[in-house]
Amino acid sequence: MSAKTRRRNSSLRKLVDEFDEVEETSGTIDGTTEDEEKSGTLDGDGEDEEKSGTLDGDGEDEEKSGTLDGFSENEGQSGTPYLYREDEVQSGTFDETDEDEKSSTSDDSGFESLSDMSFHEETEEKVIGEIEGTTNILQLLERVSVGQIYGSKAELQRKLRVITIFQNFDYTTYKSTKTLLVLKCFVAGCSWKIRASAIKSSSEFKVRKYIDFHTCSVLDRRSRHRQATSKCIGELYLGKFGKVGVGIRPMHIMDAMKGMYGVDIDYWKAYKALVHASALEKGTWESGYADLPMYLHKIKAANPGTITKLECDEQDRFKYLFIAFGACISGFQYIRNVVVVDGTHLKGKYEGVLLVAASQDGNGEIFPLAFGVVDVEDFPAWEWFLTQLRLICGNQQELVIISDRHKALRKSIRKVFPLAHPGMCTYHLHQNLVKRFKESDTLKLVKEAYRVYRISEFVAIFNDIRGQNLAIARYLEKANVCLWSRANFQGDRYDIMTSNIAESVNSVLKIARGYPVAYLLEELRKLVTRWFMNRREQALSLQTFFTPKVERILTKRSTIGDTLTVQHIDAHRSHVTGGTFPCVVDLQKMTCTCRVYDIDKIPCAHALAAAGKRRNMRLEPLVHPYTTKSNAYNAYAESVDPQDVEWVPNADVANKKCLPPKERRGAGRPKKSRYLSALEKAMRKQPPLKKMKTEHVSTEQTIPKLRKQYTCSQCKVPGHNRATCRGV
């Protein structure tokens, strides 16, 4: 053993002896237990450290060098660690400002040798393990030590607040100015203190002195948590879980803080912490508008062919926004030429309306086409949105646009798309009828009038409606029969009778509609990216020529067609009998007198029967191309990429301002869900379906499920209850 090693070991033993003397005279430090006093270990370190001669979890390197807890080598050799005198702890000398404190960044008296022990080893490992992967929080968990420099006074305070939560104590601000910060443990007489001051001609703060152990009672210092502010709690929660999940409430924040850190907070602080965590994750309501110019340009740079437009007023306040991804624009040519437009209200601080334009692919799935955000849903807003949409769809006679009966929307459709065929959503029309007339028998006939294919059938049903309720018939005539009736519609509407396509998109975005605008657009982008990816993979894996939905329709109709009788008229026409009524099928023109083939563009049972009786007749040419596997793949061939983070904006984009619109929130708590219509309320009041065993018959058909009928408990007659019973 060398002489140098013997001297270091001697110094080590002297240091241990001096620490033992301190324990015997002044008691244990940092809650040292009685067992630790006997074993000579401090801060809860185990027997391994006791045997190896290391304290406070320090490793072999410190053991070899003879230094403890960050003490300098000179102190290790001399065996005289820096111990705080009682008069220094209790007097005000610690809090006095030195003259050269601002001018010098290296003279820190004797505090340079102090251990940087803001976290004990066990606590630090627990903290880092819980919130690993969050850079900002990990930076907060770094040890505070003398000589550390922070960018600002607020940054240092933020770090110290996190330390108080993890070490479960609280401090009092003894002195705080623009250039000085002195903090003490709130328990009187405790030794924990920190002093930091500004570096000359800078906003940076440097830790000058730091005493990082407590001489107060554990119960006393754990009794207060004023430094656990809502912002600090929000940052810790976000660092722990990574995001604010759907359905998280302030009660969850309260339980998490109590369970993880033993800190009790009230409901209001938990609510503000939740709001702050959401703002850190998704941005504030104001930043959502300010980030729009940059976000739209980055999306456009990452997705060639994308159309974006942002319009503000004279005061740079947000007005209109439009976005259509390049992949959606390219895929629209491979699907049906039907566009459904609708709007839904946003639920944020500044409200607004989300406008959606969508279509339907050959498999009956939603195909998103374009999105818009406007401050108010009125005629100028709809006209502006549809004008941008016309760049994608064009103004052509083959185009069909379906919407509800919103006056501003229907007026703008007629103005922007004069050649297109406007259609009315039958579901919204039926809601209006239920609200106005509430006659179930007549409304059943109205539903049949929506759906029938033949004009003769429609005329017969409408005459029955006129005979039962003339007011309903006049209302339907005023709404224009050609807009809502399948049999009388002039364009190719196919089987799309409602605006449920756009309504479904609004339903999927129900949660996202409560996010800031920029984050809402990112959620839209993620949704479209996921849909395109999944459906592209599904189209590639298809083993049939047509989409699964069309294959099911053809299978069902072929079964019916096998029971029909066919007589050929010429090379293309056939007379088919055996069904409800005889039909004439023209396979060349893709028509049938039942009009199912004409409207749906998918062969009806009569057409399939006629094609089956002809030699060398293939099914593929008889079906519209939008139902094929190739079109299903081409519609989703391109992908929707996230924003290009490496893209460097030009000066115009970087300097463009977008302020939020004027706030329109009324009094009271904001409503999160819309008001239900009369039809929706009636559907909710219907009794649930009674679970019954179905009886199998020879034709493999099943008896439909019946609704449960309630019986009066007094007279045992169904149809009423005891309260309304008139029996004796």
FENNORGI-V610554 format. One line per field, one symbol per residue. ss: DSSP state (h for helix, s for strand, l for the rest). psi: psi as a letter, one per 30 degrees, with the letter a starting at -180 (. if undefined). burial: + if it has 24 or more other C-alpha atoms within 12 Angstrom, else -. A space follows every 50 residues. Layout:
ss = ???
psi = ???
burial = ???
This chain:
ss = llhhhhhhhhhhhhhhhhhhhhhhhhlllllllhhhhhhlllllllhhhh hhlllllllhhhhhhlllllllhhhhhhlllllllhhhhhllhhhlllll llllllllllhhhlllllllhhhhhhhhhhllllhhhhhhllllllllss llhhhhhhhhhhhhhhhlllsssssslllsssssslllllllssssssll llllsssssssllllllhhhhllllllllhhhhhhhhhhhhllllllllh hhhhhhhhhhhlllllhhhhhhhhhhhhhhhhllhhhhhhlhhhhhhhhh hhllllssssssllllsssssssslhhhhhhhhhlllsssssssslllll llsssssssslllllsssssssssllllhhhhhhhhhhhhhhhlllllls ssslllhhhhhhhhhhllllsssslhhhhhhhhhhhlllhhhhhhhhhhh hlllhhhhhhhhhhhhhhlhhhhhhhhhllhhhhlllllllllllllllh hhhhhhhhlllhhhllhhhhhhhhhhhhhhhhhhhhhhhhlllllslhhh hhhhhhhhhhhlllssssllllssssslllllssssllllsslllhhhhh llllhhhhhhhhlllllllhhhllhhhshhhhhhhlllllllllllllll hhhhhlllsllllllllllllllllllhhhhhhhhlllslllllllllll llllllslllsllllllsllllllllll
psi = kleeeeeeeeeeeeeeeeeeeeeeegalkhhkleeeeefgllhglaeeee efgllhglafeeeefgkkhgkleeeeefgiljkkkeeeeflgfffkkleg eefkgfjhbgfffkkihfkleeeeeeeeeehkfjeeeeeffkkklkfkkl fleeeeeeeeeeeeeefiallkjekjafgkkkklkfkkflfklkkklkkk hlfkkkjekjjhlkglkeeefgfkhffileeeeeeeeeeeffljlkgkle eeeeeeeeeefgkklleeeeeeeeeeeeeeeflleefeeffeeeeeeeee efjkfkkkkkklafggkkdlkkkjkeeeeefffgakhkkkkllkklgaeg bakkkkklakafgglkjkelllklekjaeeeeeeefeefffeeljlffkk jklagkeeeeeeeeeeiffljklkjfeeeeeeeeeeehjeeefeeeeeee flekeeeeeeeeeeeeeejeeeeeeeeefjefffkeefkeajfbgjflgf eeeeeeeegeeffglleeeeeeeeeeeeeeeeeefeeeeefkflelleee eeeeeeeeeeffflkkjkeaffkkjklfaelklkkjfefhlkffgeeeef gkkaeeeeeeeffkkgjleeffkkffgleeeeeffgelljllkjffkjll eeeefkkjlllkkgkallkkkfllkkleeeeeeffkllkkjkkkkklfgg llklklkkkkkkfefgklflaeegkgl.
burial = -------++-++++++--+---+----+++++---++-+++++++---++ -+++++++---++-+++++++++-+++-++++++----+----++-+--- ++--+--+--+++++++++++-++--++-++----+++++++++++++++ -++--+++++++++++++++++------+++++++++--++++++++++- ---+++++++++++++++--++-+++++++++++++++++-+++-----+ -+++-++--++-++++--++++++++++++++-+++++++++++++++++ ++++-+++++++----++++++++++++++++++++++++++++++++++ +++++++++++++++++++++++++++---+++++++++++++++---++ +++++--+++-+++-++--+++++++++++++++-------++-++++++ +++++-+++-++--+---+--++--+--+-++++++++++++++++++++ ++++++--+++++++++++++++++-+++-++--++--+-----++++-+ +-++--++--++-+++++---++++++-----+++++--+++++++++++ +++++++++++++-----++-++++++++++++++++++++++------- -----++++++-----------------+--------------------- ----------------------------
